[in-house]
């Protein structure tokens, strides 16, 4: 049996375009809403490693795979680094950068006019 998802207004497009991310509480769950490369993403504010408030972490880039002694930086503003232990997750897919089987809990996002909704 398929569950019907609730569509809950989380933030406005205008507000998120100014601040880049916002942590909201919907149905008693903290969720970080992020604007990355023209798209919106919603992640539960809970690191799978140690239950840290992951969405409060630094949004940055990371070192890309490269040859020995060559350090290539990339994915700028696409990586979320957990504030407690530094675990890094891709903001567009929620996956841990090293352990692909570990990922953030995500939610679907819909935009209607100036409003951003999370489907739960």
DRENPA-3360 file (N, C-alpha, C; in nm, 2 decimals, always signed):
BEGIN
1 = XXXXXXXX = +0.08/-0.12/+0.00/+0.00/+0.00/+0.00/+0.09/+0.13/+0.00 ~ +0.07/+0.22/-0.09/+0.14/+0.34/-0.10/+0.09/+0.44/+0.00 ~ +0.18/+0.51/+0.07/+0.14/+0.61/+0.16/+0.13/+0.74/+0.08 ~ +0.03/+0.82/+0.12/+0.02/+0.95/+0.06/+0.11/+1.05/+0.13 ~ +0.19/+1.12/+0.05/+0.29/+1.22/+0.11/+0.22/+1.35/+0.14 ~ +0.26/+1.41/+0.25/+0.21/+1.54/+0.28/+0.30/+1.64/+0.21 ~ +0.24/+1.75/+0.16/+0.31/+1.86/+0.10/+0.31/+1.98/+0.19 ~ +0.43/+2.01/+0.25/+0.44/+2.11/+0.35/+0.53/+2.23/+0.31;
9 = XXXXXXXX = +0.47/+2.35/+0.32/+0.55/+2.47/+0.28/+0.67/+2.48/+0.38 ~ +0.79/+2.50/+0.32/+0.91/+2.50/+0.41/+0.98/+2.64/+0.41 ~ +0.98/+2.70/+0.30/+1.06/+2.83/+0.28/+1.02/+2.89/+0.15 ~ +1.05/+3.02/+0.13/+1.03/+3.08/+0.00/+1.15/+3.08/-0.09 ~ +1.13/+3.08/-0.22/+1.25/+3.09/-0.31/+1.33/+3.21/-0.28 ~ +1.27/+3.32/-0.26/+1.34/+3.45/-0.23/+1.43/+3.44/-0.11 ~ +1.37/+3.38/+0.00/+1.45/+3.37/+0.12/+1.57/+3.28/+0.10 ~ +1.55/+3.16/+0.04/+1.66/+3.07/+0.02/+1.76/+3.12/-0.07;
17 = XXXXXXXX = +1.72/+3.20/-0.17/+1.82/+3.26/-0.27/+1.92/+3.35/-0.19 ~ +1.87/+3.41/-0.09/+1.96/+3.51/-0.01/+2.05/+3.43/+0.09 ~ +2.00/+3.33/+0.16/+2.07/+3.26/+0.26/+2.14/+3.13/+0.22 ~ +2.09/+3.07/+0.11/+2.15/+2.95/+0.05/+2.10/+2.82/+0.12 ~ +2.06/+2.83/+0.24/+2.01/+2.71/+0.31/+1.93/+2.76/+0.43 ~ +1.83/+2.67/+0.47/+1.75/+2.70/+0.59/+1.72/+2.57/+0.66 ~ +1.73/+2.57/+0.79/+1.68/+2.45/+0.86/+1.55/+2.48/+0.92 ~ +1.45/+2.39/+0.89/+1.31/+2.40/+0.93/+1.27/+2.28/+1.01;
25 = XXXXXXXX = +1.17/+2.29/+1.09/+1.11/+2.17/+1.16/+0.97/+2.15/+1.10 ~ +0.96/+2.03/+1.03/+0.83/+1.99/+0.97/+0.79/+1.86/+1.03 ~ +0.67/+1.85/+1.08/+0.62/+1.73/+1.15/+0.72/+1.68/+1.26 ~ +0.78/+1.77/+1.33/+0.87/+1.74/+1.44/+1.01/+1.69/+1.39 ~ +1.04/+1.70/+1.26/+1.17/+1.66/+1.21/+1.24/+1.78/+1.16 ~ +1.37/+1.80/+1.20/+1.45/+1.91/+1.15/+1.50/+1.87/+1.01 ~ +1.48/+1.96/+0.91/+1.52/+1.93/+0.77/+1.60/+2.06/+0.72 ~ +1.71/+2.03/+0.65/+1.78/+2.14/+0.59/+1.74/+2.15/+0.45;
33 = XXXXXXXX = +1.71/+2.27/+0.40/+1.67/+2.29/+0.26/+1.79/+2.37/+0.20 ~ +1.84/+2.32/+0.09/+1.96/+2.38/+0.03/+1.93/+2.42/-0.12 ~ +1.99/+2.52/-0.16/+1.99/+2.57/-0.30/+2.12/+2.54/-0.36 ~ +2.13/+2.44/-0.45/+2.26/+2.40/-0.51/+2.25/+2.40/-0.66 ~ +2.34/+2.48/-0.73/+2.34/+2.48/-0.88/+2.21/+2.49/-0.94 ~ +2.12/+2.57/-0.89/+1.99/+2.60/-0.95/+1.88/+2.50/-0.91 ~ +1.91/+2.41/-0.82/+1.81/+2.31/-0.78/+1.80/+2.31/-0.62 ~ +1.68/+2.26/-0.57/+1.66/+2.26/-0.43/+1.66/+2.11/-0.38;
41 = XXXXXXXX = +1.72/+2.10/-0.26/+1.74/+1.97/-0.20/+1.70/+1.98/-0.05 ~ +1.64/+1.87/+0.00/+1.60/+1.87/+0.14/+1.66/+1.74/+0.21 ~ +1.73/+1.76/+0.32/+1.80/+1.66/+0.39/+1.77/+1.66/+0.54 ~ +1.74/+1.54/+0.60/+1.72/+1.54/+0.74/+1.84/+1.59/+0.81 ~ +1.82/+1.67/+0.91/+1.93/+1.73/+0.99/+1.99/+1.63/+1.09 ~ +2.04/+1.51/+1.04/+2.08/+1.41/+1.13/+2.19/+1.33/+1.05 ~ +2.32/+1.34/+1.10/+2.43/+1.27/+1.04/+2.41/+1.12/+1.07 ~ +2.43/+1.03/+0.97/+2.41/+0.89/+0.99/+2.53/+0.83/+1.08;
49 = XXXXXXXX = +2.64/+0.91/+1.09/+2.75/+0.86/+1.17/+2.72/+0.87/+1.32 ~ +2.69/+0.99/+1.37/+2.67/+1.00/+1.52/+2.56/+1.09/+1.55 ~ +2.46/+1.10/+1.47/+2.34/+1.18/+1.49/+2.36/+1.33/+1.51 ~ +2.47/+1.38/+1.46/+2.50/+1.53/+1.47/+2.40/+1.61/+1.38 ~ +2.39/+1.74/+1.41/+2.31/+1.82/+1.32/+2.38/+1.86/+1.19 ~ +2.39/+1.76/+1.10/+2.47/+1.77/+0.98/+2.44/+1.90/+0.90 ~ +2.32/+1.94/+0.89/+2.28/+2.05/+0.81/+2.33/+2.18/+0.86 ~ +2.39/+2.19/+0.98/+2.45/+2.31/+1.03/+2.60/+2.31/+0.99;
57 = XXXXXXXX = +2.65/+2.21/+0.92/+2.79/+2.21/+0.88/+2.82/+2.30/+0.77 ~ +2.95/+2.31/+0.74/+3.00/+2.40/+0.64/+2.96/+2.34/+0.50 ~ +2.92/+2.43/+0.41/+2.90/+2.39/+0.27/+3.02/+2.44/+0.20 ~ +3.09/+2.34/+0.13/+3.22/+2.37/+0.07/+3.24/+2.28/-0.06 ~ +3.36/+2.27/-0.10/+3.40/+2.18/-0.21/+3.49/+2.07/-0.15 ~ +3.55/+2.00/-0.23/+3.64/+1.89/-0.18/+3.75/+1.87/-0.28 ~ +3.85/+1.79/-0.24/+3.96/+1.75/-0.32/+3.91/+1.64/-0.42 ~ +3.93/+1.65/-0.54/+3.89/+1.56/-0.64/+4.00/+1.45/-0.66;
65 = XXXXXXXX = +3.96/+1.33/-0.71/+4.06/+1.23/-0.74/+4.16/+1.29/-0.84 ~ +4.29/+1.27/-0.81/+4.39/+1.33/-0.90/+4.52/+1.25/-0.88 ~ +4.62/+1.28/-0.96/+4.75/+1.21/-0.95/+4.82/+1.24/-0.82 ~ +4.92/+1.16/-0.79/+5.00/+1.18/-0.67/+5.06/+1.32/-0.67 ~ +5.06/+1.39/-0.56/+5.11/+1.53/-0.54/+5.04/+1.64/-0.63 ~ +4.93/+1.60/-0.68/+4.84/+1.70/-0.75/+4.71/+1.71/-0.67 ~ +4.68/+1.82/-0.63/+4.56/+1.84/-0.55/+4.46/+1.93/-0.63 ~ +4.36/+1.87/-0.68/+4.26/+1.94/-0.76/+4.13/+1.96/-0.67;
73 = XXXXXXXX = +4.09/+2.09/-0.65/+3.97/+2.12/-0.58/+3.85/+2.13/-0.67 ~ +3.74/+2.08/-0.63/+3.62/+2.09/-0.71/+3.49/+2.07/-0.63 ~ +3.38/+2.07/-0.70/+3.25/+2.05/-0.65/+3.22/+2.16/-0.54 ~ +3.27/+2.28/-0.57/+3.25/+2.39/-0.48/+3.11/+2.42/-0.45 ~ +3.07/+2.44/-0.32/+2.94/+2.46/-0.28/+2.84/+2.34/-0.30 ~ +2.90/+2.22/-0.32/+2.82/+2.10/-0.34/+2.84/+2.00/-0.23 ~ +2.92/+2.03/-0.13/+2.96/+1.93/-0.03/+2.91/+1.99/+0.11 ~ +2.85/+1.90/+0.19/+2.81/+1.94/+0.32/+2.90/+1.86/+0.42;
81 = XXXXXXXX = +2.98/+1.93/+0.50/+3.07/+1.87/+0.60/+3.01/+1.87/+0.74 ~ +2.99/+1.76/+0.80/+2.93/+1.75/+0.93/+3.01/+1.83/+1.03 ~ +2.95/+1.90/+1.12/+3.02/+1.99/+1.21/+3.09/+1.91/+1.33 ~ +3.05/+1.79/+1.35/+3.11/+1.71/+1.46/+3.24/+1.64/+1.42 ~ +3.23/+1.56/+1.32/+3.35/+1.47/+1.28/+3.40/+1.49/+1.14 ~ +3.34/+1.59/+1.07/+3.40/+1.62/+0.94/+3.35/+1.53/+0.82 ~ +3.26/+1.44/+0.85/+3.21/+1.35/+0.74/+3.15/+1.44/+0.63 ~ +3.18/+1.41/+0.50/+3.14/+1.49/+0.39/+3.04/+1.41/+0.31;
89 = XXXXXXXX = +2.93/+1.49/+0.27/+2.82/+1.43/+0.19/+2.79/+1.52/+0.07 ~ +2.76/+1.47/-0.04/+2.72/+1.54/-0.16/+2.58/+1.60/-0.14 ~ +2.57/+1.73/-0.16/+2.44/+1.79/-0.14/+2.33/+1.76/-0.25 ~ +2.38/+1.71/-0.36/+2.29/+1.68/-0.47/+2.24/+1.53/-0.47 ~ +2.31/+1.44/-0.40/+2.27/+1.30/-0.39/+2.27/+1.25/-0.25 ~ +2.32/+1.32/-0.15/+2.32/+1.28/-0.01/+2.42/+1.18/+0.03 ~ +2.50/+1.13/-0.07/+2.60/+1.02/-0.05/+2.72/+1.07/+0.02 ~ +2.77/+0.99/+0.11/+2.90/+1.01/+0.18/+3.01/+1.00/+0.07;
97 = XXXXXXXX = +3.11/+1.08/+0.07/+3.21/+1.09/-0.03/+3.30/+0.97/-0.04 ~ +3.31/+0.89/+0.07/+3.40/+0.77/+0.06/+3.31/+0.64/+0.07 ~ +3.22/+0.64/+0.16/+3.14/+0.52/+0.17/+3.00/+0.54/+0.10 ~ +3.00/+0.50/-0.02/+2.88/+0.52/-0.11/+2.75/+0.46/-0.05 ~ +2.76/+0.36/+0.04/+2.64/+0.30/+0.09/+2.58/+0.39/+0.21 ~ +2.66/+0.49/+0.25/+2.61/+0.57/+0.36/+2.56/+0.70/+0.30 ~ +2.44/+0.74/+0.34/+2.38/+0.86/+0.28/+2.29/+0.93/+0.38 ~ +2.26/+1.06/+0.35/+2.17/+1.13/+0.43/+2.02/+1.09/+0.39;
105 = XXXXXXXX = +1.93/+1.11/+0.48/+1.79/+1.09/+0.45/+1.73/+1.21/+0.38 ~ +1.69/+1.19/+0.25/+1.64/+1.30/+0.17/+1.49/+1.30/+0.16 ~ +1.44/+1.42/+0.12/+1.30/+1.44/+0.09/+1.28/+1.50/-0.04 ~ +1.17/+1.47/-0.11/+1.14/+1.54/-0.24/+1.10/+1.68/-0.21 ~ +1.14/+1.77/-0.31/+1.11/+1.91/-0.30/+1.03/+1.95/-0.42 ~ +0.93/+2.04/-0.40/+0.85/+2.09/-0.51/+0.85/+2.25/-0.50 ~ +0.86/+2.31/-0.61/+0.85/+2.46/-0.61/+0.73/+2.50/-0.69 ~ +0.65/+2.59/-0.62/+0.53/+2.65/-0.69/+0.53/+2.80/-0.66;
113 = XXXXXXXX = +0.55/+2.87/-0.77/+0.56/+3.01/-0.76/+0.68/+3.05/-0.67 ~ +0.66/+3.12/-0.56/+0.77/+3.16/-0.47/+0.78/+3.07/-0.35 ~ +0.71/+2.96/-0.35/+0.71/+2.87/-0.23/+0.78/+2.74/-0.26 ~ +0.85/+2.70/-0.16/+0.92/+2.57/-0.17/+0.86/+2.47/-0.07 ~ +0.81/+2.36/-0.12/+0.75/+2.26/-0.04/+0.83/+2.13/-0.02 ~ +0.82/+2.06/+0.09/+0.88/+1.94/+0.11/+0.77/+1.83/+0.12 ~ +0.79/+1.72/+0.05/+0.70/+1.61/+0.05/+0.75/+1.51/+0.16 ~ +0.66/+1.48/+0.25/+0.69/+1.39/+0.36/+0.59/+1.28/+0.37;
% end
